[in-house]
Amino acid sequence: MTLLTSSRARAGNGQKPSCTAMGKQEEDIECGAVPMTSSKTSLSVGSEHVERRVSFEEDGNSPGLLSSPSQLSITSHGDIQRSDIISPPRNRRDLSAPAETHDLDDQDHSPPVAGRGSWLSDLISAKISTESQQTERRPRSESVGSATRAYDLFLSHIQRNAQDAILSMQMFLREERPGTKVFVDVDVEMDEGLEGTLKRAVGTCGAFIFFITDGVLSSRWCQQEIRWAVEFGKNIVLVRETDVRHGGVEMGDFLKQVPEDLLPVFTNCIAIPWHREKEFRKVSIKTILKQANLTDSYADLLGKFSRSKSGLEVTFQRSDKPTTCFEVIAETSGALRLVFFLGGFARFKNKRLQTLYIVVFNVSFWFCGALCAMNLCSQSLPYHIMTTDVLTAYVHVPAWQSWYTWRKFVHSKGCDELLTKVRSNKFLEKRMFQTLRVCGWVVLFLQLFMVTLVLSAFALPGTLHNGPQPLTLFAKLHAYAMWPVIPPLIAALVASYVMFGFIALLHLFDIFAMREKLSECVNILSNFYKSSQNILSGTRDDKLPDAKNFYPEQAASNMLGNIQEAHHQVVFEEQLFNMVADLLLALFQGPQARVNHTCRKVGGLWVHLVLFSTCQVLAISTALETHTRHGVLQGHYTWWWGLQDLFHLACGFVLLVAALGIFCIVTTYFQSMPMHALSLMREAGFPQSRQATILGLLNSSPLGMHIMCQTVYIDVPKVAGFFLFLLVIVIGNVMRAFDTITYSVHVHA
């Protein structure tokens, strides 16, 4: 509500209206890009006669006449826009003719006719008053009932000549803004007595609407209500009846009826005309809601959801200078930078240097692999047994596949999108950097340990050989070649699992961001359900049976308004729910689409590594009986054989836990999101039917990490079953080896 110091009041006291404010009018009335004409219009402001020159838009059919009120654009810092406060046209007149004198509140109630111009006077007069008074707004204190607001609007009126208008106004207000709580004295029981009920209602309303009709202030209750509104610092909105048949009165005549202590209230506010013509009544209703600071909250929600949905559907655009995962990891952790450099993942700006780096890595890598494969035939030092040496030679294949797959994956659009999504959230980006720094040193320690173990088990025996039989040339070449090649080989494997862990971390952060948006989405919609719970369930706050006994027509009108209100609530609820359902599906489909991209690109590598690690564990556990019977008991089991077995067993088991655990964690966390959404909806008061619908939609497609073209999802039951099966086999092999040792000891004894 805009509180203004009226030009009319100052003029009535012998003061002239503000020239500065009056001088702004020529710039405030905007017209289209059609030919313009100017006309002098005289307005009567209180006792002053003001002449204004106004520009009008010419209508193509009626030159010199305004085509319609909606074509005029008037702005007063957000207070009056376009056709906010207008009166129906009164008399057709030629704008180029000498101007007539019109009072600010001069009204006529003839039907609106195209081309009539009296409404222009009201527009200009309202504009003049607004411009001249906007710097003298009266500050308002908080209402005593603002903390526990029971009504949005309090309609104060005299029943003698305003009852029908107030009931119609109540219905149209609820129709324009469903859910608006309006206090009308005929609709409620006076539980605290007449005075107590009225005072409490005024104190707990959001805005106080005073309906001006002839003799309204002759009612002591109407006077008392507006005094309470002033006392409580309420937002007072004046609405004036324009039809003399229903108590319409000119403002000048009404001000003579106002007590002196209330005169500032009515001179500091612009009265909104109340019209019965449909188009003008709509303007009055919208202006009342605007001055009462009541907007269409449900439409705002729809707009917000629409913007959120549009944001989710925007196609990801790669930046001009994309940052890959390798670069992020290298810039964050120096330890990981060293590991990735040894593993062949470094990137150099110089193309020749980059090419040389890749060639050297691949040549040395496959040279070592070829020597290990040839050693299966020569069986020279450090040959162990066929199964272990086959694994030793074959390890080069998954290691090189890891190097090739990850170098290709980090430059894909899906990887860029995943990394960008996470880095757009500053909190998640900070957590990502912290995790990389901490894990970098752990990975470096693991790298050093594995390199030391492998060099000791495979390269050191040939280097330190001083037995009676000299090594062949091939054995020496094999032993010395492993020293420079084993570190990059182990680094490639370690870097591959680091990448698995890093990508899984990005997916977890992506799902976490989705969880936050999910909570925000549900919280927004919960406000709707909480505010409209009574209406949607069919209950009513007002007491229709009691009102019906005394005011059957008013009760019927009120019931019709409530039915329309409930209908609007249901329509809005349906629209909101459909949009929320689409938004939730989009929220889930985004992270799952990025998961699908990752699984398509690296799923084959993951399966290969899991199979290789499983073979490592099974090969070593199966060979325990052979080692025990022909090696340990006969004294032929060497120390480097033990290191080789330790490497394959420990490496296989650790890599199995890492590979299966990484995928399982992402899948488990993702699959918990539908139930999390259900718990949020239950707490927010969603109807059970809506909860079931959302849960069915979210569970309509599987979620999480998968392999084999989305046929196998790596979740807890599958991982637990796999390890249980593997554990049974290992325990069986260990028991057979123990039985062999026990039997041999018993025989020798």
N, C-alpha and C positions, 0 to 999 in steps of 0.2 A: 504494500500500500504506500503510495507516495503522499507524504504529508507536506502541504504547501501553504505558504502565506498568500492569501488571495489578493489579486489586484482589485477585485470587487470590494473587498473589505477596506483596503487603503483608500480607494476612491470614495467609498461611503463616508470615510472620516475626513474627507477634504483633501486627501493626498493624491497626487498624480501617480499613475502607474509607472513602473520602471521603464525609462526610455531605452536602457540597454537591452532589456529583455524584449521590448517591443521592436527594437531595431533588428532583431535576429530573424524575424518572421519571413523576410523575403528570401532567406537562404534555406529555410527549413522545409519549404513546400517544394517537393521534387516532381518533375514531370518527365514524360518519355521523350524519345527522340523524334517527335512529330512537331509540326508547326505550332507555335505557342502564341497566345494572345494575352494581353494584360488588361486587367480591369480593376477599377478602384472599388473597394468594398468597405462600407462603413459598419463598424461594430460599436455596440453600446456596452461599455464596461462600467457597471455601477452608474455613477452620475456623469462619467466622462464619455465623450464621443470621439472615437478613434478612427481615423481613416487609414486603411491599409491598401497597398497595391499588390495584387496577387497574380501569379502566372498560372494559367490553366492549360490543361491538355485538350486539344481540340479533338472532338470525335469526328470520324470520317463522315457520318451521316448528319450530324448536327454541328456545324462549325461554330466555335465559340462556346460550346457547352461541354461540361464534364460528362463523359460517357457513363461512369458508374463510380460509386464510392470506393470500390476496391482498387481502382486504377490510381488513386492518389497515395503517395508514399510520404508519410510524416514520421520523423524520428525525433524523439526527445530523450536521448540517453537511456533508451530501453523502457521508458515509462509508457509512451503511447506510440504504437506502430501501426502503419497502414490504416485500417478502418476500425481502430479499437473503440473509440467513444464517438458514436455518430448518432444522429437522429434521422428519422425518415424524411425524405424531401417534402417540402411543403408547397410552394407555389413556383410554377415555371416562370422564369424571368430571363431576359436577355442580359448576359454578363457584360456586354459592351455598353449597356444603358447606364444612366446615373444610378449609383448605388443607393440601396435602401438602408435604413437603420434597423438592426436586429439586436434584440437583447440576448445575452449569453444563454439564457434558459428559456427563450421564447420557443414554444412548441405548438405543433398542430398535429392532428391525428388522422389526417386523410391518408388513404393508401399510398404507398410509394409509387412514384411515376418516374420513368426514365427521363433524365435531363433536369429534374428539379434540383434546386441548389441550396435549400435551407440547411441541409446536413453539413454543408461546407462551413457555415457560420459556427456551428458547434465544434467542428474540427479545429478551426482557426482559433476560436475563443479558448478551447481547451489547451491548445498549443501555447497561446499567449500566457495563460495562467501558469502553465507548467514552466515555461522559460523564465518568467518573472519571479517564480517562487521557489525554484528548485534548490537555491542556496539557503533556504530558511526552513529546512525540514526539522520537525520536532523529534528529538531523540526519544526512543522508546525503551523502557526498561523491560526486563524479562517478566513474563506473566507468572503469577504465583502458582498457577497450575500447569506451567509449561513442562515440568518434570513428569507429570502424570496427565498428559493430554487426553481428554475423553472425547472431544468433538473437534472436527476440523473447522466447522463454521457454526456460529450462533446467529440465527435469523431473528432479529428484533422487529416487531411490527405491531400494529393495532388491528385487532380482528374485525373491527367494524367495517373497514373498507379495503383491507389488504390480505384477507385470509386466502382468497383464491389465488392471488398473485404469488403469495409465499409458498403455497403448496405446489404450484406450477414451477416456481423457481427451484424448489427442492428437488423435484423430479428431473428437471433439465440439468441441474448441477450434477446429480448422480449419473445421469446419462452421459454427460460430457466427460466426467471423471469417475468411473466406477470405484466404489469403495469409500467415497467421501462420507464422513460421518457428520450429519447436519442435525442441529438441535432446533426443533420447533415445539413450542409449548404444548400443542394439541396431541403430540405423539408420545409423550412420556407421562409417567405417574409422578406426582409430587410427593415422593416418599419422605422428604425432609420438610414438608410444608412448601407453600408457594414461594415465599421469599428465599428460604434456604436452598431449594432446588434451583431457582433461577440464578442466584448468586454463585453457587457451585458450578453451574454450567458455563456462566460467563468467565469464571476464573480458570476453567479447564479447557477453554476453546482455543483454537489456533488463531482465528480471526473473527472479529465481531462485525456483522453486517447489519446496518441500520436502514430499514426500508422507509423512505420519506413519502408520506401521504398527508393529505390535509387533516390536521388535528391529531397527528400521531403523538405530539408532545403533550396533548391534553390528558393522555393516560399517564398516571403516576408511575406505573410499572415500566413503561417505555423510557421515561426520564430516568428512573432508577437504574435500569439496565445499562444505559449509555454512561451513567455516572460510574457504575461499577467497571465498565470497560476502560474508562479514563483512569480510574484508580489502579486497576491491575496492569495498566500500560499495554492494552491490547492493540492489535492492528485493526483500526476502525476503517471499514469500507462503507461509504455512503452510496445507496442506490435510490434513485428517484423515479417514482411513478410518473408516466407522461400522459396517461389517459385520464381526462377530467371525470369520465364516467366511473372511474375506479379510484377516485381520491387524488388525482393528479393535481399538483400545485406548482406554481412558479416559485423559483428559488427566492426571488425578492419578497414575495408574499410569505413564504415559509420562514425566512429569517426574522420576520416581524413576530412570529410565534415562539421563537427560541428564547429561553431564559438567558439572562445576561451572562451567567456563569458558564453556560454551555456554548455561547456564541463562538468562541475560538475553535471549538471542535468542528463546527460546520463551515466556518470561513477558511479553515486551514486544509480542507479536503475538497477534492473535485467529486461531485456527485455523478455516478454513472447512470445514464438514462436507461430505464427499463421499458422495452418495447415488446409488443405482442406479435408483430410481423416476424415470420420465421427467420429471414436472413438477418434482420437487425437484432432479433433476440439472441441468435447465436453469438453475435459480436458482444452483446451485453454479458452473456454467460462466460465467454472466454475472458473478458476484461475483469469480471468479478473474481474468477479463479486466479488470474494473473496478479491482481492487486492483493489477493489473499495469500499470495505466495504458494499456491497449490498448482503443481504441474502434473502432467499425466505420467505418473511414476511407472506404470506398466509399459507405456510406449517407450520410455527411457530404457527400461530393461530390455525390451525387444531390440532397440537400437544397439545397446551394448553387446548383447549376444550376437547380433548380426555382424558387428564389427569384429568380435572375437572369432567368429566362424570364418569371416573373410580373411583375417590374418592368418588363420591356420591353413587356408587353402592357397595362400600366395606361393607361387613356384619359387623354389630356392634358386638363388642366383649366385654363382661363384664369383668371388671378388677378383679384381684384376691381378692381385698379388696373393694367391692362396698360400696359406701356411699349412704344411703337411704335418702329420703326427710325428715324423722323424725330427722335424725342425723344432716342434714344441718340446719334445723330450730332450733333445740336445741342448736347447736354450735353458731348460729348467734344471737339469741335473748333469753335472760334469762327470759323475761316475757312469751314468747311462750313456753319455756321449762316447766314452772310451769303449764300452761294450759294443755299441752300435758301429763304431769305427772298425773294430776288429772283426765284427760279423759281416762286413761288406755293405753296411747301410748308410755310410757317409755320403754326403753330396757336396761337390766342389763347384764353385762358380765357373772355373776354367773347364771348358768342355774336353780339352785334350787330357788334362789331369784326371778328370772324371772317367774318361774312357780307359786310360792306363790303369786306374785303380780297379775298375771292374774286370779288365783282362787279367791282371795279376792275380786277383782274388779267384777267378774261375779256373785259371790254369793250375795254380798251386792246389786248389781244392780238388780238382779231378785227377791231378797227378798222384796225390796221396791216395785217393780212392782206387785208382788203378793198381797201385802197389799193394794195397790191402787185398784186392781181389786176386792178384797174382800170387800172393802169399798163401792162399788157400791150396794152391797146387804145390808150391815149394815147401810149405810147412816149416819154414825157418823161424828163428827167434823173432818175435815172442809168441809163436803159435801155441794155442791152448788145446781146444777141441773144436770139432767142426761147427757145432751150433754157435758157440761163442764167437768164433772167428767170422762166421757168416754175418752175424749181427754187427761185428766190428766193421766189416767192409760195407754192409748195407746202410750204416748210419749216415753215410755221405749223401744218400738219395733224399731222405726226408729233410736233412739239413739244407741241401741246395734248393729243394722245393720251397722250404720256408723262406729262404732268401728271395727267390723269384716271386712268390705269391705276395709277400708283404710289400715289396717294392712296387708292385703293380697296384695293390689295393690302396695304398696311401695316396695315390694320385687319382683315385676314382671320385666321381661327383658325390656318391653316397657317403664316403668317408669325410669329404669336405663339409657336407651338410651336417653330419653328426658332430664333428668337432666345432663347427660354427654355432650349432644349437647350444652346446654346453658352454662355450666361451661367451655367449650372449648374456649368460647369467653370471654376474660378478661373484656371487657367493660360491657357486659351483666351480667357477674358474679358479678361485683361490684355493678351494679344497683339492682340486686336481693338481695344482702346482705343489701343494704341501705333500700330497701322496707320492708324487714323483720324486721329490727330494728325499723323503724317508726311504722309499723302496729302492732308490738308486744305489744306496750303499749296501743294502741287503743283496741286491742282484750282483753287484761287483764282488762281494765276498763269495757268493755262490759261484761266480765265474772263476775266480782265482782258485777256489777249492777244487772244482771239477777239472780245470786245466792241470793243476798239480797232480791230481789223482790219475788222469789219463796219461800224462807224460811219464809218470812213475810206472804205470802198468804196461805201457806199450813202447815208449821210446827209450827209457832208461835201461832196460835189460840188454838191449843190443849195444848201447853205447858203453856200458860197463862190463861187457862180456870179457872174461879172462880165462875161459875154460880151456881144456886140453885141445879141443878142436876149434880152429879158427873159423870165423864167420865168412860166409860166401860174400861175393861182391853185392849180390842182390840184397842180402840181409843187412849189410852195412848201409847201402843206399836207402833201404826201407827205414832203418832206425834213425838215420840222420835227417831224412826228409820229414819225419813226423814232428820234429821240434818246431819248425816254423809254421807248419800247417795245422797242427792240433788246436792252437789258440783260436784261429778264425773259425774252425769247425765247431768248437764248443760255443764260441761267441754267437755263431749263427743260430744254433739251437736255443741258447739262452735268450737271445734277442727275439726269437720267434715267440717264445712263451711270454716274454715281456709285452710283446705286441698283443697277444691274446688277452693278457691281463689288463692292458691299457684300454683296448677297445671295449672289453667288458665293463671297465670302470666308466667309460663314456656312456655306455648304454644304461648303466645304473643311474648315472646323473641325469640322463635324458628322461628316464622313467620317474625319477624324483621330481624333476621340473613338471612333468605331467601330473604328478600327485598334487603339487601345489595349485596348479590350474584347476584340477578337479575339485579341490576343496573350495576354491574361490567361486567356481561355477555353482556348486551346490548351495553355498551360503547365500548367494544372490537369490536363487530361486526359493530358498527357505523363507526369506522375508515375505515373499508373495503368499506362500501357504499359511504362514502364521497370521498375516494380516487379513486373510480372506477365509479362514477356517470355518467361521460361523456361517458365512454366506454359502460357501460351497457345500456345507453339510445340511443346508436347508433351514438352519435356525435363524431367528431374527432377534435383534436387540430391543426393538421397540415393542410396545404392548398394544398390538392391534385390537384384541378383543375389548380392552377397556376403552380405547379410542372409538371403537365402532359403536359403542352404546350411546355416545354423545355426539359424535361427528361421523355418521356413516359414509357420507360422500368423501370427506377428507380421508377417512380410513381406507376406502376403496382406492383412492388416488395414491395414497401412500403405499398400499400393497402393490399396485401396478408398478410404482417406482422401484420397489424392492425386487419385484420379479425381473424388471429390466436390468437392474443392477446385478442380480445374480446371473442373468444371462451373459452380461458383459464379462463378469468375472470368469465364468466357465469358458467363454470364447478366448479370453486372454490366457487363461490357464492352459488351454489346449495349444495355443500358439507358442507360449513359452516352453511348455513341455516338449513339443516337437523340436523346437530349436535347441533346447538343452540336450535332447536325445541325439540330435545330429552333431552337436558340439562334443558330447562325450565320445561318440563314435570316432569323430575326427581326432580327438585327443589320444585315443587308443591306437588308431590306425597309423598316426604319424610315427611314434616310436617303433611300432611293429614293422612298419615298412622299412625303417632303417635297420632293424634287426634282420629282416629278410635279406636285405642287400648284403649285410655282413656274412650271413650264413651261406649265401650263394657264392660269394667270392672266396671265402676261406674254409667252407665246410669240408671240402675235399682234403685240404691240408690237415684239418683237425682229425678226420677219420684216419688218415695215414699215420699221424703221430700217435694216436691212441692204439692203433693196431701194432705199431712198432714197439711201443712201450709195453704193451701186453705180452708180446713175444719175448721181450727182454726178461720180464718177471717169470714167465712160464719156463723159458729156456734154463735160467739159472736154478730155479726151484726143482725142475725135473732132473738136472744134472747133479744134484746133491748126492744122490745114491751112488752115481758113477764115481764122483770125486772121492766119496768116502771109501768105497770099496777098492778102487785101483789107484787112488792118489794118496789120501791121508794115511790109510792103514799101511800102505807099502812104502811110504816115505818119498813119493814122487811128486807131491803137490808143492809147487814153488810159490814163493811170496808174490811174484807178479801175477800168477794165476789168481791168487786171492784178491789182488787189487782189481783185476779185470772183472771177476765175478761181482765184487762190491760195486764197481762202476755200473755195470749193466743192471744189477738188482736195484740199487739205490736210485739210479737215474730213471729207470723204468717206473718204479713205484712213485717217485716224486712227480714225474711228468704226468703220470696217470691222474694223480690227485689234483694237480694243477689244471689239466685240460678238462676233466669231468667236473671239477668243482667250480671252475669259472663259468661254464655254460649253465650249470645247475643253479648257481646263485642268481644269475640274471633271470632265468626262467621262473624260479620260485618267487622272486620279488615281483616280477611282472604279473604272474598268475594270481597274486594276492590283491591286485588292484581292484578287480570287480567286487570282491567282498568288502574292500575298504570303501568303495563307492556306495555299496549297499548300507554299510554302517553309517556313513555320512547322511544318506537320504533318510534313514530311520531316525537319526537324531534331529534332522531338520523338519520332521513331521510330514514327509511325503506320504501320500496314500499308498496302501499296500499294493494296489493294482499297478501304480506307477513304479514302485520298487521292483515288482516282478517283471515288468516290461523292460526296465533298464538292465536288470540282471540278465535277462534272456538275451538282450541285444549284445551285451558285452561278452557273454559266454558263447555267442554264436560261432565264433572262430577261435581256434587255439592261439595261445600267446606264448612267447618265449623263444629261446634259441633252439634250432632244429638242424637236422641233417637229412640227407637223402630226399631232396625235393619236398621238404616239409612233411615227411611221413613219420619221422621219429623226433619227438621233442625231448630234450635232455632235462628231465625233472628229477625230483628226489627219489621216487620209486624205482626208476630205471637205474640211476647211479647206485643206489643201495643194493639192488639186485645184482648189478655187475660186480661190485666189490665183494659181495657175499659169495658169489660163485667163484671168483678168483681166490678168495681166502680159503675156501674149501679145498681147492686144488693145491695151493701152497702148503696147507696144513697136512694134506695127505702125503706130499712129497717129503716134507720134513719128518713125518712119522716113519716113512720107509727108510730114510737115511739113518734115523735113530735106531731102528730095528737092526739095520746092517751093522752099526757100530756095536750094539749090544751082543749080537750073534758072534761077531769076530772076537770080541773080548772073551766071551764064554768058551769059544773053541780053543783059543790060545791058552786059556786057564786050564 
